[in-house]
Amino acid sequence: MTIQNKRIFASILFVLISFACVAQGIPGPTPPPPGPPPPVGFPIDGGLIYGMAFALFYGVKKLLLKRNN
């Protein structure tokens, strides 16, 4: 390999390494830390209680109607 070929080869490698370094980019800002966990013993939603009460009334009604027939 002649000196001229070595210089061309070194120049090509330098350019390719430069492209790889530029492609890394600048890192963005760090994300905010996660929020605190919900409190222990989180209350049950009111809609769930109303739904359970409705299901209980509906079940009792069905049982009473079935006994009468």
C-alpha positions as CSV (number, residue, x, y, z in Angstrom):
1,M,0.0,0.0,0.0
2,T,1.5,3.3,-1.0
3,I,1.6,6.4,1.1
4,Q,-1.0,8.1,-1.1
5,N,-3.5,5.2,-0.6
6,K,-2.9,5.2,3.2
7,R,-3.7,8.9,3.3
8,I,-6.9,8.5,1.3
9,F,-7.9,5.5,3.6
10,A,-7.1,7.5,6.7
11,S,-9.1,10.5,5.4
12,I,-12.1,8.3,4.6
13,L,-12.0,6.7,8.1
14,F,-11.8,10.2,9.7
15,V,-14.9,11.4,7.8
16,L,-16.9,8.3,8.7
17,I,-15.9,8.5,12.4
18,S,-16.9,12.2,12.3
19,F,-20.4,11.3,10.9
20,A,-20.8,8.7,13.6
21,C,-19.9,11.2,16.3
22,V,-22.4,13.8,14.9
23,A,-25.1,11.2,14.7
24,Q,-25.1,10.7,18.5
25,G,-26.8,14.0,19.0
26,I,-27.2,16.0,22.2
27,P,-29.2,14.3,25.0
28,G,-32.5,15.9,25.9
29,P,-33.5,17.2,29.3
30,T,-33.9,14.6,32.0
31,P,-37.5,13.5,32.7
32,P,-39.1,14.6,35.9
33,P,-39.1,12.1,38.8
34,P,-42.3,10.0,39.2
35,G,-45.0,11.2,41.4
36,P,-45.7,9.8,44.8
37,P,-47.8,6.6,45.1
38,P,-51.5,6.9,46.0
39,P,-52.3,6.9,49.7
40,V,-52.8,3.6,51.5
41,G,-56.4,2.6,52.0
42,F,-57.7,4.5,48.9
43,P,-61.5,4.9,49.3
44,I,-63.9,2.9,47.2
45,D,-65.7,4.9,44.6
46,G,-69.3,5.8,45.3
47,G,-70.5,4.3,42.0
48,L,-69.3,0.9,43.0
49,I,-71.3,1.0,46.2
50,Y,-74.5,2.1,44.3
51,G,-73.9,-0.7,41.8
52,M,-73.6,-3.3,44.5
53,A,-76.8,-2.0,46.2
54,F,-78.7,-2.1,42.8
55,A,-77.4,-5.7,42.2
56,L,-78.6,-6.7,45.7
57,F,-82.1,-5.2,45.1
58,Y,-82.3,-6.8,41.7
59,G,-81.3,-10.2,43.0
60,V,-83.8,-10.1,45.9
61,K,-86.6,-9.0,43.5
62,K,-85.8,-11.9,41.1
63,L,-85.8,-14.4,44.0
64,L,-89.1,-13.1,45.3
65,L,-90.8,-13.3,41.9
66,K,-89.5,-16.8,41.3
67,R,-90.9,-18.0,44.7
68,N,-94.3,-16.5,43.9
69,N,-94.6,-18.4,40.5
